[in-house]
Amino acid sequence: MAAFLDFVRLTFLVLLLTVPWGAIAADEDPLQDVCVADINAQVKVNGFVCKASISAPDFVSPILRKPGNINNKLGSSVTAAGAANFPGLNTQGLSFARIDYAPGGVVPPHNHPRASEVLFVVYGTLRVGFVTSSPEFTLFTNTLYPGDLTVFPRGLVHFIINVGDTQALSLSGLDSQNPGASLLPNVLFASNPTIGDDVLGKAFNLPPWEIEKIKAAVKG
């Protein structure tokens, strides 16, 4: 029995050392050429079940044709294409987004828990940055111009702001069909139910009335 347990431990150690963890961190590999999502299926799985019948239009989407509405408090609009609204992306481990910006428009600090992001500037001037995790919390920031690319590593908090005098447009590719997005202001101050003022007060060294003021501003 002891020899068997030693064998199991050794096998597990070998697996830990040889499995390509970077590969399995992304969406799982597809098991067939295509699996167009059946959005209306009652069966719930990790992703979407496949439609029984598919056709060429399943692999085309007009979602990103039109600019988003930038007349809002952030001055930006993110239009995302993932498996939920572009069924042909199901099981492909991909999603795409266009971001429109007014002058001074911002995409606030956020992260994508399931994807890395590559951003391409179509027109305009953007300042971008991301922050590494603890213990360093190092900020890497750059100014981007038309034709420039940048990358936001998986799970790291990042932001984008239009620092030009005109509107801007960027396109982003992400390596998950459902990357998720956690906006820090909303996560901290507009969750449902909200995080207690006692917790946030300690975290930010602010009195409860200041926390409530921030919550109202974020929700408004």
N, CA, C and O of each residue as an XYZ file, in Angstrom:
880
protein
N       0.818     -1.200      0.000
C       0.000      0.000      0.000
C       0.859      1.260      0.000
O       0.573      2.223     -0.712
N       1.916      1.236      0.812
C       2.807      2.396      0.884
C       3.472      2.638     -0.462
O       3.623      3.779     -0.900
N       3.879      1.520     -1.129
C       4.523      1.658     -2.434
C       3.553      2.258     -3.448
O       3.934      3.069     -4.292
N       2.287      1.840     -3.343
C       1.270      2.368     -4.268
C       1.079      3.870     -4.052
O       0.979      4.629     -5.016
N       1.028      4.299     -2.788
C       0.860      5.725     -2.500
C       2.052      6.526     -2.986
O       1.890      7.640     -3.484
N       3.261      5.968     -2.845
C       4.455      6.643     -3.364
C       4.366      6.797     -4.877
O       4.756      7.826     -5.429
N       3.849      5.767     -5.541
C       3.695      5.818     -6.998
C       2.698      6.914     -7.392
O       2.938      7.655     -8.345
N       1.583      7.017     -6.666
C       0.567      8.041     -6.952
C       1.154      9.433     -6.767
O       0.932     10.322     -7.589
N       1.909      9.619     -5.675
C       2.513     10.930     -5.418
C       3.499     11.292     -6.521
O       3.530     12.435     -6.977
N       4.303     10.325     -6.951
C       5.284     10.571     -7.999
C       4.586     10.918     -9.316
O       5.000     11.831    -10.030
N       3.524     10.175     -9.624
C       2.782     10.446    -10.860
C       2.188     11.839    -10.843
O       2.234     12.550    -11.847
N       1.618     12.242     -9.687
C       1.023     13.571     -9.564
C       2.085     14.649     -9.726
O       1.834     15.671    -10.364
N       3.271     14.434     -9.156
C       4.350     15.403     -9.276
C       4.780     15.548    -10.718
O       5.008     16.664    -11.186
N       4.897     14.426    -11.441
C       5.275     14.480    -12.852
C       4.249     15.271    -13.654
O       4.610     16.067    -14.522
N       2.969     15.050    -13.360
C       1.912     15.792    -14.063
C       2.018     17.284    -13.793
O       1.856     18.093    -14.706
N       2.289     17.655    -12.545
C       2.432     19.065    -12.205
C       3.564     19.720    -12.985
O       3.465     20.879    -13.387
N       4.633     18.973    -13.195
C       5.807     19.524    -13.851
C       5.701     19.531    -15.370
O       6.402     20.293    -16.037
N       4.835     18.695    -15.919
C       4.803     18.556    -17.373
C       3.566     19.123    -18.036
O       3.609     19.421    -19.230
N       2.459     19.288    -17.316
C       1.251     19.819    -17.938
C       1.472     21.280    -18.317
O       1.952     22.049    -17.484
N       1.137     21.697    -19.553
C       1.294     23.094    -19.978
C       0.212     23.965    -19.371
O      -0.834     24.174    -19.985
N       0.453     24.476    -18.165
C      -0.580     25.206    -17.432
C      -1.044     26.433    -18.172
O      -2.217     26.790    -18.069
N      -0.177     27.099    -18.917
C      -0.595     28.262    -19.673
C      -1.650     27.918    -20.687
O      -2.528     28.732    -20.972
N      -1.580     26.709    -21.245
C      -2.543     26.314    -22.262
C      -3.901     26.043    -21.666
O      -4.919     26.404    -22.257
N      -3.941     25.398    -20.474
C      -5.241     25.046    -19.926
C      -5.861     26.194    -19.150
O      -6.979     26.066    -18.651
N      -5.152     27.323    -19.040
C      -5.738     28.469    -18.365
C      -6.790     29.142    -19.229
O      -7.693     29.791    -18.700
N      -6.695     29.001    -20.558
C      -7.659     29.598    -21.460
C      -8.831     28.652    -21.639
O      -8.907     27.609    -20.989
N      -9.771     29.035    -22.552
C     -10.903     28.157    -22.813
C     -10.412     26.803    -23.299
O      -9.352     26.707    -23.916
N     -11.174     25.769    -23.023
C     -10.784     24.438    -23.460
C     -10.803     24.331    -24.982
O     -11.562     25.029    -25.656
N      -9.959     23.450    -25.513
C      -9.903     23.262    -26.953
C     -11.199     22.653    -27.465
O     -11.798     21.817    -26.788
N     -11.650     23.068    -28.673
C     -12.859     22.470    -29.245
C     -12.624     21.014    -29.629
O     -11.503     20.626    -29.957
N     -13.674     20.219    -29.587
C     -13.597     18.807    -29.933
C     -14.155     18.534    -31.323
O     -14.228     17.382    -31.751
N     -14.550     19.595    -32.030
C     -15.045     19.468    -33.396
C     -14.764     20.773    -34.116
O     -14.386     21.766    -33.493
N     -14.949     20.771    -35.438
C     -14.632     21.968    -36.219
C     -15.444     23.170    -35.758
O     -14.887     24.239    -35.509
N     -16.750     23.001    -35.643
C     -17.618     24.099    -35.247
C     -18.668     23.596    -34.266
O     -19.010     22.414    -34.247
N     -19.172     24.520    -33.450
C     -20.257     24.217    -32.515
C     -21.016     25.517    -32.303
O     -20.860     26.182    -31.279
N     -21.845     25.872    -33.291
C     -22.594     27.120    -33.210
C     -23.522     27.063    -32.002
O     -24.252     26.087    -31.824
N     -23.499     28.097    -31.177
C     -24.248     28.092    -29.919
C     -25.749     28.089    -30.148
O     -26.273     28.853    -30.960
N     -26.420     27.230    -29.430
C     -27.873     27.251    -29.372
C     -28.246     28.100    -28.160
O     -28.362     27.591    -27.045
N     -28.434     29.404    -28.391
C     -28.650     30.351    -27.298
C     -29.911     30.034    -26.509
O     -29.989     30.328    -25.316
N     -30.892     29.440    -27.166
C     -32.188     29.201    -26.522
C     -32.304     27.820    -25.864
O     -33.363     27.466    -25.346
N     -31.234     27.056    -25.883
C     -31.282     25.717    -25.306
C     -31.545     25.785    -23.807
O     -31.059     26.687    -23.126
N     -32.315     24.830    -23.299
C     -32.624     24.775    -21.881
C     -31.502     24.115    -21.075
O     -31.414     24.296    -19.860
N     -30.656     23.356    -21.751
C     -29.548     22.681    -21.084
C     -28.445     23.701    -20.791
O     -28.052     24.465    -21.672
N     -27.958     23.709    -19.576
C     -26.906     24.622    -19.173
C     -25.588     23.873    -19.034
O     -25.485     22.914    -18.269
N     -24.579     24.322    -19.784
C     -23.253     23.720    -19.719
C     -22.228     24.839    -19.580
O     -22.591     26.014    -19.526
N     -20.959     24.478    -19.521
C     -19.887     25.469    -19.434
C     -19.639     26.033    -20.829
O     -18.721     25.610    -21.531
N     -20.470     26.991    -21.213
C     -20.487     27.514    -22.571
C     -21.895     27.365    -23.100
O     -22.855     27.662    -22.389
N     -22.039     26.916    -24.322
C     -23.358     26.679    -24.905
C     -23.355     25.346    -25.651
O     -22.334     24.932    -26.199
N     -24.512     24.679    -25.663
C     -24.633     23.460    -26.455
C     -24.683     23.833    -27.931
O     -24.923     24.990    -28.277
N     -24.458     22.851    -28.800
C     -24.392     23.107    -30.238
C     -25.778     23.070    -30.882
O     -26.636     22.275    -30.498
N     -25.975     23.937    -31.857
C     -27.182     23.867    -32.671
C     -27.167     22.598    -33.512
O     -26.111     22.129    -33.937
N     -28.348     22.055    -33.742
C     -28.437     20.832    -34.548
C     -28.206     21.119    -36.018
O     -27.661     20.277    -36.731
N     -28.610     22.296    -36.486
C     -28.481     22.644    -37.903
C     -27.817     24.009    -38.019
O     -28.244     24.962    -37.367
N     -26.773     24.113    -38.845
C     -26.047     25.367    -38.996
C     -25.982     25.764    -40.460
O     -26.207     24.950    -41.356
N     -25.662     27.056    -40.687
C     -25.529     27.566    -42.050
C     -24.492     28.675    -42.061
O     -24.038     29.116    -41.005
N     -24.115     29.126    -43.246
C     -23.053     30.131    -43.389
C     -23.308     31.398    -42.577
O     -22.359     31.914    -41.985
N     -24.548     31.940    -42.509
C     -24.763     33.170    -41.734
C     -24.431     33.052    -40.245
O     -24.246     34.067    -39.574
N     -24.353     31.818    -39.717
C     -23.997     31.648    -38.315
C     -22.593     32.150    -38.010
O     -22.254     32.400    -36.853
N     -21.775     32.297    -39.054
C     -20.367     32.658    -38.856
C     -20.072     34.103    -39.256
O     -18.919     34.468    -39.485
N     -21.117     34.914    -39.336
C     -20.973     36.337    -39.644
C     -21.799     37.126    -38.637
O     -22.886     36.695    -38.251
N     -21.286     38.287    -38.205
C     -22.029     39.131    -37.269
C     -21.834     40.606    -37.607
O     -20.711     41.032    -37.876
N     -22.903     41.383    -37.596
C     -22.805     42.833    -37.829
C     -22.701     43.633    -36.532
O     -22.823     44.857    -36.554
N     -22.477     42.955    -35.400
C     -22.556     43.598    -34.087
C     -21.660     44.827    -33.975
O     -22.031     45.805    -33.326
N     -20.484     44.787    -34.603
C     -19.525     45.872    -34.413
C     -19.579     46.935    -35.505
O     -18.713     47.808    -35.557
N     -20.578     46.876    -36.374
C     -20.645     47.841    -37.465
C     -20.863     49.274    -36.983
O     -20.224     50.207    -37.468
N     -21.770     49.436    -36.027
C     -22.189     50.777    -35.622
C     -21.417     51.262    -34.396
O     -21.146     50.485    -33.480
N     -21.062     52.561    -34.383
C     -20.419     53.122    -33.185
C     -21.338     53.040    -31.978
O     -22.559     53.129    -32.109
N     -20.755     52.873    -30.819
C     -21.541     52.873    -29.594
C     -21.885     54.281    -29.156
O     -21.322     55.254    -29.657
N     -22.807     54.383    -28.225
C     -23.235     55.685    -27.703
C     -22.239     56.180    -26.656
O     -22.099     55.581    -25.589
N     -21.553     57.271    -26.968
C     -20.539     57.810    -26.059
C     -21.050     58.998    -25.261
O     -20.280     59.673    -24.576
N     -22.351     59.251    -25.351
C     -22.942     60.351    -24.576
C     -23.342     59.849    -23.193
O     -24.527     59.742    -22.875
N     -22.358     59.550    -22.395
C     -22.578     59.076    -21.035
C     -21.489     59.632    -20.135
O     -20.579     60.312    -20.607
N     -21.575     59.347    -18.840
C     -20.652     59.960    -17.886
C     -19.207     59.524    -18.090
O     -18.283     60.246    -17.716
N     -19.001     58.337    -18.685
C     -17.636     57.873    -18.944
C     -17.095     58.382    -20.271
O     -15.881     58.448    -20.464
N     -17.990     58.742    -21.185
C     -17.545     59.188    -22.507
C     -16.976     58.058    -23.335
O     -16.123     58.282    -24.194
N     -17.440     56.839    -23.083
C     -16.953     55.688    -23.837
C     -18.071     54.667    -23.987
O     -19.064     54.698    -23.259
N     -17.892     53.764    -24.942
C     -18.877     52.707    -25.154
C     -18.159     51.457    -25.634
O     -17.409     51.500    -26.609
N     -18.390     50.339    -24.946
C     -17.791     49.055    -25.320
C     -18.878     48.183    -25.955
O     -19.894     47.883    -25.329
N     -18.646     47.788    -27.194
C     -19.549     46.870    -27.880
C     -18.821     45.548    -28.043
O     -17.829     45.466    -28.767
N     -19.306     44.519    -27.377
C     -18.590     43.238    -27.335
C     -19.292     42.191    -28.184
O     -20.520     42.150    -28.261
N     -18.494     41.348    -28.816
C     -19.001     40.206    -29.574
C     -18.420     38.945    -28.956
O     -17.216     38.699    -29.029
N     -19.303     38.142    -28.341
C     -18.905     36.866    -27.765
C     -19.887     35.796    -28.187
O     -20.779     36.052    -28.996
N     -19.735     34.618    -27.656
C     -20.593     33.504    -28.068
C     -22.060     33.766    -27.768
O     -22.934     33.235    -28.454
N     -22.344     34.576    -26.756
C     -23.734     34.829    -26.389
C     -24.483     35.641    -27.439
O     -25.694     35.482    -27.595
N     -23.773     36.516    -28.166
C     -24.441     37.304    -29.203
C     -23.875     37.068    -30.601
O     -24.368     37.640    -31.574
N     -22.851     36.236    -30.705
C     -22.300     35.796    -31.991
C     -22.069     34.290    -31.860
O     -20.950     33.860    -31.580
N     -23.119     33.485    -32.060
C     -23.065     32.048    -31.756
C     -21.944     31.284    -32.457
O     -21.506     30.246    -31.961
N     -21.474     31.779    -33.600
C     -20.398     31.092    -34.302
C     -19.093     31.067    -33.535
O     -18.205     30.280    -33.861
N     -18.955     31.912    -32.519
C     -17.738     31.931    -31.705
C     -17.709     30.827    -30.656
O     -16.674     30.588    -30.035
N     -18.833     30.158    -30.455
C     -18.889     29.134    -29.415
C     -17.806     28.075    -29.594
O     -17.641     27.532    -30.686
N     -17.079     27.784    -28.543
C     -15.970     26.816    -28.429
C     -14.683     27.267    -29.122
O     -13.701     26.526    -29.119
N     -14.664     28.461    -29.715
C     -13.462     28.906    -30.415
C     -12.466     29.635    -29.506
O     -11.349     29.930    -29.931
N     -12.852     29.923    -28.278
C     -11.931     30.574    -27.339
C     -11.601     31.998    -27.715
O     -10.507     32.482    -27.425
N     -12.546     32.681    -28.364
C     -12.299     34.040    -28.855
C     -13.492     34.940    -28.585
O     -14.635     34.485    -28.542
N     -13.212     36.219    -28.403
C     -14.238     37.256    -28.436
C     -13.577     38.527    -28.955
O     -12.353     38.612    -29.057
N     -14.411     39.512    -29.281
C     -13.899     40.720    -29.921
C     -14.719     41.898    -29.430
O     -15.869     41.730    -29.023
N     -14.140     43.085    -29.465
C     -14.869     44.265    -29.008
C     -14.392     45.508    -29.734
O     -13.222     45.622    -30.097
N     -15.317     46.440    -29.942
C     -14.950     47.785    -30.373
C     -15.231     48.735    -29.220
O     -16.221     48.590    -28.502
N     -14.347     49.706    -29.057
C     -14.525     50.707    -28.016
C     -14.486     52.074    -28.666
O     -13.501     52.442    -29.305
N     -15.565     52.823    -28.499
C     -15.650     54.195    -29.003
C     -15.441     55.160    -27.848
O     -15.907     54.916    -26.735
N     -14.734     56.265    -28.116
C     -14.393     57.220    -27.069
C     -14.714     58.640    -27.522
O     -14.414     59.020    -28.654
N     -15.320     59.415    -26.641
C     -15.382     60.861    -26.814
C     -14.040     61.435    -26.362
O     -13.279     60.742    -25.687
N     -13.733     62.685    -26.718
C     -12.523     63.292    -26.155
C     -12.576     63.238    -24.623
O     -13.554     63.667    -24.011
N     -11.533     62.716    -24.029
C     -11.503     62.554    -22.581
C     -12.233     61.326    -22.083
O     -12.263     61.075    -20.878
N     -12.831     60.545    -22.996
C     -13.563     59.354    -22.608
C     -12.654     58.305    -21.983
O     -11.492     58.175    -22.367
N     -13.181     57.559    -21.023
C     -12.363     56.607    -20.285
C     -13.068     55.268    -20.145
O     -14.286     55.209    -19.982
N     -12.292     54.196    -20.210
C     -12.733     52.874    -19.763
C     -12.076     52.690    -18.405
O     -10.857     52.533    -18.328
N     -12.860     52.707    -17.330
C     -12.278     52.741    -15.981
C     -11.512     51.468    -15.649
O     -11.654     50.458    -16.338
N     -10.704     51.512    -14.601
C      -9.938     50.324    -14.207
C     -10.829     49.097    -14.053
O     -11.853     49.129    -13.371
N     -10.410     48.011    -14.706
C     -11.180     46.764    -14.696
C     -10.244     45.627    -15.043
O      -9.082     45.852    -15.383
N     -10.744     44.404    -14.959
C      -9.959     43.269    -15.412
C     -10.865     42.255    -16.091
O     -12.087     42.300    -15.950
N     -10.250     41.345    -16.828
C     -10.953     40.234    -17.461
C     -10.435     38.954    -16.806
O      -9.308     38.543    -17.080
N     -11.234     38.316    -15.947
C     -10.735     37.167    -15.194
C     -10.400     35.954    -16.047
O      -9.654     35.079    -15.607
N     -10.942     35.887    -17.269
C     -10.735     34.686    -18.078
C     -10.005     34.953    -19.391
O     -10.011     34.086    -20.265
N      -9.379     36.112    -19.566
C      -8.775     36.392    -20.871
C      -7.671     37.429    -20.802
O      -7.701     38.345    -19.980
N      -6.693     37.263    -21.687
C      -5.760     38.336    -22.022
C      -6.389     39.146    -23.150
O      -7.253     38.648    -23.872
N      -5.953     40.394    -23.300
C      -6.548     41.280    -24.308
C      -5.457     41.942    -25.132
O      -4.466     42.431    -24.589
N      -5.645     41.954    -26.454
C      -4.789     42.720    -27.355
C      -5.636     43.846    -27.931
O      -6.693     43.594    -28.509
N      -5.179     45.087    -27.778
C      -5.931     46.254    -28.223
C      -5.215     46.932    -29.375
O      -4.000     47.124    -29.327
N      -5.965     47.299    -30.416
C      -5.447     47.964    -31.621
C      -6.132     49.311    -31.774
O      -7.359     49.395    -31.726
N      -5.351     50.356    -31.957
C      -5.907     51.697    -32.123
C      -6.204     51.949    -33.598
O      -5.300     51.912    -34.432
N      -7.469     52.204    -33.915
C      -7.872     52.514    -35.291
C      -7.627     53.993    -35.576
O      -6.978     54.344    -36.560
N      -8.154     54.858    -34.703
C      -7.848     56.281    -34.806
C      -7.983     56.916    -33.428
O      -8.666     56.399    -32.544
N      -7.303     58.065    -33.272
C      -7.285     58.741    -31.984
C      -5.993     58.483    -31.223
O      -5.112     57.758    -31.687
N      -5.898     59.086    -30.053
C      -4.724     58.959    -29.196
C      -5.168     58.467    -27.826
O      -5.953     59.134    -27.152
N      -4.682     57.327    -27.417
C      -5.105     56.705    -26.163
C      -3.928     56.553    -25.204
O      -2.807     56.253    -25.616
N      -4.204     56.766    -23.926
C      -3.238     56.396    -22.897
C      -3.793     55.162    -22.194
O      -4.943     55.143    -21.755
N      -2.961     54.142    -22.097
C      -3.396     52.873    -21.507
C      -2.422     52.468    -20.414
O      -1.291     52.951    -20.365
N      -2.865     51.588    -19.548
C      -1.969     51.079    -18.528
C      -2.538     49.869    -17.828
O      -3.751     49.659    -17.812
N      -1.656     49.069    -17.248
C      -2.086     47.963    -16.403
C      -1.172     47.884    -15.188
O      -0.042     48.372    -15.204
N      -1.686     47.261    -14.137
C      -0.963     47.173    -12.868
C      -0.734     45.707    -12.534
O      -1.665     44.904    -12.584
N       0.494     45.358    -12.197
C       0.804     43.986    -11.818
C       0.232     43.679    -10.440
O      -0.160     44.583     -9.702
N       0.189     42.394    -10.103
C      -0.362     41.976     -8.817
C       0.662     42.158     -7.699
O       1.793     42.579     -7.945
N       0.258     41.840     -6.476
C       1.127     42.013     -5.310
C       2.351     41.092     -5.417
O       2.272     40.044     -6.058
N       3.463     41.461     -4.807
C       3.598     42.617     -3.912
C       4.043     43.904     -4.597
O       4.096     44.950     -3.949
N       4.368     43.856     -5.906
C       4.944     45.039     -6.542
C       3.921     46.120     -6.860
O       4.170     47.299     -6.609
N       2.735     45.721     -7.430
C       1.743     46.686     -7.899
C       2.381     47.715     -8.837
O       2.197     48.921     -8.670
N       3.124     47.223     -9.813
C       3.816     48.101    -10.753
C       2.876     48.527    -11.868
O       2.186     47.698    -12.462
N       2.852     49.831    -12.152
C       2.047     50.367    -13.248
C       2.890     50.472    -14.508
O       3.974     51.055    -14.495
N       2.377     49.897    -15.608
C       2.986     50.058    -16.926
C       2.004     50.856    -17.776
O       0.873     50.420    -17.993
N       2.431     52.023    -18.257
C       1.531     52.885    -19.020
C       2.207     53.370    -20.293
O       3.418     53.591    -20.319
N       1.415     53.534    -21.354
C       1.913     53.977    -22.645
C       0.871     54.854    -23.327
O      -0.320     54.765    -23.029
N       1.329     55.698    -24.242
C       0.444     56.464    -25.118
C       0.448     55.816    -26.492
O       1.509     55.563    -27.063
N      -0.729     55.552    -27.016
C      -0.872     54.829    -28.273
C      -1.441     55.730    -29.362
O      -2.250     56.622    -29.106
N      -0.992     55.466    -30.581
C      -1.444     56.229    -31.743
C      -2.011     55.261    -32.784
O      -1.844     54.049    -32.646
N      -2.679     55.776    -33.826
C      -3.281     54.879    -34.826
C      -2.282     53.850    -35.355
O      -1.166     54.191    -35.745
N      -2.701     52.601    -35.360
C      -1.846     51.506    -35.817
C      -1.087     50.813    -34.707
O      -0.487     49.763    -34.936
N      -1.097     51.383    -33.493
C      -0.373     50.768    -32.375
C      -1.173     49.632    -31.749
O      -2.404     49.620    -31.767
N      -0.433     48.687    -31.199
C      -0.994     47.562    -30.446
C      -0.501     47.611    -29.011
O       0.596     48.098    -28.738
N      -1.321     47.101    -28.093
C      -0.863     46.881    -26.730
C      -1.517     45.616    -26.207
O      -2.474     45.112    -26.795
N      -0.996     45.104    -25.099
C      -1.549     43.891    -24.502
C      -1.836     44.136    -23.027
O      -1.060     44.788    -22.327
N      -2.969     43.601    -22.566
C      -3.315     43.593    -21.151
C      -3.308     42.137    -20.698
O      -4.186     41.370    -21.092
N      -2.337     41.741    -19.881
C      -2.245     40.344    -19.456
C      -3.486     39.877    -18.700
O      -4.185     40.664    -18.062
N      -3.731     38.596    -18.790
C      -4.910     37.981    -18.182
C      -5.066     38.345    -16.707
O      -4.139     38.196    -15.911
N      -6.255     38.821    -16.364
C      -6.598     39.049    -14.970
C      -6.076     40.326    -14.356
O      -6.476     40.665    -13.242
N      -5.183     41.065    -15.042
C      -4.609     42.262    -14.434
C      -5.507     43.478    -14.665
O      -6.142     43.612    -15.711
N      -5.543     44.353    -13.671
C      -6.352     45.569    -13.761
C      -5.728     46.512    -14.785
O      -4.521     46.752    -14.769
N      -6.580     47.051    -15.690
C      -6.087     47.960    -16.710
C      -7.116     49.046    -16.995
O      -8.269     48.942    -16.576
N      -6.698     50.085    -17.708
C      -7.572     51.216    -18.018
C      -7.191     51.783    -19.376
O      -6.111     51.508    -19.899
N      -8.098     52.583    -19.942
C      -7.876     53.243    -21.229
C      -8.518     54.625    -21.148
O      -9.624     54.766    -20.627
N      -7.830     55.644    -21.661
C      -8.401     56.984    -21.705
C      -8.010     57.661    -23.015
O      -6.870     57.551    -23.464
N      -8.955     58.356    -23.617
C      -8.698     59.113    -24.837
C      -8.086     60.449    -24.446
O      -8.768     61.300    -23.874
N      -6.818     60.640    -24.747
C      -6.125     61.874    -24.377
C      -6.021     62.834    -25.548
O      -5.352     63.863    -25.448
N      -6.682     62.510    -26.669
C      -6.674     63.398    -27.826
C      -7.835     64.380    -27.801
O      -8.674     64.348    -26.902
N      -7.869     65.257    -28.809
C      -8.907     66.277    -28.899
C     -10.081     65.835    -29.759
O     -11.050     66.580    -29.907
N     -10.011     64.645    -30.324
C     -11.070     64.138    -31.195
C     -11.550     62.788    -30.680
O     -10.964     62.221    -29.757
N     -12.619     62.278    -31.282
C     -13.084     60.950    -30.926
C     -12.039     59.902    -31.292
O     -11.183     60.140    -32.143
N     -12.114     58.743    -30.643
C     -11.159     57.666    -30.884
C     -11.902     56.343    -31.010
O     -13.040     56.195    -30.563
N     -11.222     55.393    -31.631
C     -11.781     54.047    -31.808
C     -10.673     53.032    -31.650
O      -9.594     53.180    -32.223
N     -10.944     51.990    -30.864
C     -10.004     50.872    -30.759
C     -10.765     49.572    -30.909
O     -11.976     49.509    -30.693
N     -10.022     48.522    -31.288
C     -10.572     47.177    -31.419
C      -9.770     46.247    -30.525
O      -8.551     46.379    -30.420
N     -10.452     45.303    -29.878
C      -9.774     44.391    -28.965
C     -10.139     42.944    -29.255
O     -11.301     42.619    -29.502
N      -9.134     42.083    -29.220
C      -9.332     40.646    -29.294
C      -8.988     40.027    -27.953
O      -7.996     40.396    -27.324
N      -9.823     39.070    -27.513
C      -9.607     38.409    -26.222
C      -9.670     36.904    -26.418
O     -10.448     36.407    -27.233
N      -8.843     36.177    -25.660
C      -8.724     34.737    -25.880
C      -9.687     33.937    -25.010
O      -9.293     32.961    -24.371
N     -10.946     34.355    -24.989
C     -12.019     33.609    -24.339
C     -13.328     34.006    -24.994
O     -13.514     35.165    -25.368
N     -14.237     33.046    -25.136
C     -15.536     33.398    -25.705
C     -16.406     34.134    -24.691
O     -17.450     34.681    -25.048
N     -15.979     34.150    -23.418
C     -16.692     34.862    -22.361
C     -15.674     35.363    -21.342
O     -15.564     34.804    -20.250
N     -14.925     36.421    -21.692
C     -13.810     36.864    -20.841
C     -14.225     37.440    -19.508
O     -13.446     37.428    -18.555
N     -15.453     37.950    -19.426
C     -15.878     38.613    -18.208
C     -15.208     39.971    -18.062
O     -14.151     40.211    -18.646
N     -15.821     40.861    -17.284
C     -15.246     42.183    -17.026
C     -15.678     42.635    -15.646
O     -16.872     42.762    -15.373
N     -14.712     42.878    -14.777
C     -14.987     43.355    -13.430
C     -14.492     44.792    -13.305
O     -13.297     45.031    -13.136
N     -15.426     45.754    -13.389
C     -15.072     47.162    -13.231
C     -14.883     47.463    -11.747
O     -15.798     47.265    -10.948
N     -13.698     47.941    -11.381
C     -13.390     48.137     -9.969
C     -14.370     49.065     -9.256
O     -14.792     48.741     -8.146
N     -14.756     50.212     -9.844
C     -15.708     51.058     -9.121
C     -17.016     50.333     -8.819
O     -17.570     50.472     -7.728
N     -17.508     49.558     -9.786
C     -18.762     48.837     -9.585
C     -18.606     47.683     -8.597
O     -19.466     47.457     -7.747
N     -17.494     46.959     -8.723
C     -17.250     45.832     -7.814
C     -17.185     46.317     -6.374
O     -17.742     45.680     -5.480
N     -16.514     47.433     -6.139
C     -16.293     47.899     -4.774
C     -17.471     48.681     -4.203
O     -17.787     48.565     -3.019
N     -18.123     49.483     -5.059
C     -19.110     50.423     -4.527
C     -20.528     50.242     -5.063
O     -21.432     50.970     -4.653
N     -20.741     49.299     -5.955
C     -22.087     49.123     -6.511
C     -22.469     47.656     -6.617
O     -23.289     47.291     -7.460
N     -21.884     46.801     -5.768
C     -22.242     45.381     -5.784
C     -23.650     45.210     -5.222
O     -24.205     46.139     -4.635
N     -24.220     44.030     -5.399
C     -25.581     43.750     -4.923
C     -25.594     42.466     -4.095
O     -25.474     41.385     -4.670
N     -25.736     42.538     -2.765
C     -25.787     43.773     -1.965
C     -24.410     44.423     -1.875
O     -23.397     43.805     -2.201
N     -24.388     45.657     -1.435
C     -23.125     46.391     -1.406
C     -22.225     45.912     -0.269
O     -22.696     45.427      0.759
N     -20.934     46.060     -0.482
C     -19.961     45.765      0.572
C     -20.190     46.758      1.711
O     -20.455     47.935      1.464
N     -20.089     46.299      2.939
C     -20.373     47.146      4.095
C     -19.459     48.351      4.200
O     -18.283     48.294      3.842
N     -20.029     49.460      4.705
C     -19.237     50.672      4.890
C     -18.093     50.452      5.874
O     -17.058     51.112      5.785
N     -18.279     49.521      6.815
C     -17.216     49.252      7.782
C     -15.996     48.653      7.085
O     -14.857     48.987      7.413
N     -16.245     47.767      6.120
C     -15.143     47.146      5.369
C     -14.468     48.174      4.466
O     -13.245     48.313      4.483
N     -15.264     48.891      3.681
C     -14.706     49.864      2.746
C     -14.064     51.039      3.489
O     -13.051     51.584      3.050
N     -14.661     51.417      4.614
C     -14.076     52.500      5.397
C     -12.678     52.158      5.875
O     -11.773     52.991      5.821
N     -12.502     50.919      6.346
C     -11.174     50.476      6.780
C     -10.215     50.398      5.602
O      -9.058     50.804      5.708
N     -10.702     49.872      4.471
C      -9.840     49.678      3.310
C      -9.328     51.005      2.751
O      -8.176     51.101      2.329
N     -10.199     52.044      2.748
C      -9.828     53.323      2.144
C      -9.547     54.412      3.168
O      -9.253     55.551      2.806
N      -9.637     54.062      4.449
C      -9.379     55.016      5.522
C     -10.281     56.253      5.380
O      -9.829     57.396      5.447
N     -11.594     55.966      5.178
C     -12.561     57.041      5.002
C     -13.734     56.823      5.960
O     -14.047     55.682      6.303
N     -14.383     57.905      6.394
C     -15.559     57.773      7.257
C     -16.752     57.235      6.463
O     -16.763     57.334      5.236
N     -17.746     56.674      7.134
C     -18.899     56.087      6.444
C     -19.601     57.046      5.491
O     -20.040     56.627      4.419
N     -19.717     58.318      5.853
C     -20.438     59.257      4.982
C     -19.699     59.465      3.669
O     -20.330     59.698      2.638
N     -18.379     59.386      3.688
C     -17.600     59.502      2.445
C     -17.817     58.265      1.576
O     -17.933     58.373      0.355
N     -17.871     57.092      2.204
C     -18.123     55.860      1.459
C     -19.498     55.922      0.798
O     -19.644     55.562     -0.370
N     -20.499     56.377      1.540
C     -21.849     56.491      0.977
C     -21.872     57.482     -0.179
O     -22.595     57.274     -1.154
N     -21.102     58.544     -0.088
C     -21.027     59.544     -1.159
C     -20.445     58.913     -2.416
O     -20.927     59.156     -3.522
N     -19.399     58.098     -2.240
C     -18.776     57.433     -3.393
C     -19.755     56.428     -4.003
O     -19.876     56.344     -5.225
N     -20.448     55.672     -3.164
C     -21.422     54.697     -3.654
C     -22.501     55.389     -4.485
O     -22.869     54.906     -5.555
N     -22.994     56.493     -4.003
C     -24.032     57.235     -4.729
C     -23.508     57.736     -6.073
O     -24.221     57.713     -7.076
N     -22.253     58.187     -6.080
C     -21.664     58.703     -7.323
C     -21.487     57.586     -8.349
O     -21.756     57.779     -9.535
N     -21.036     56.424     -7.896
C     -20.828     55.301     -8.812
C     -22.149     54.801     -9.352
O     -22.273     54.532    -10.547
N     -23.147     54.674     -8.474
C     -24.447     54.167     -8.909
C     -25.184     55.162     -9.788
O     -25.996     54.790    -10.635
N     -24.874     56.470     -9.562
C     -25.569     57.494    -10.345
C     -25.056     57.597    -11.746
O     -25.545     58.416    -12.524
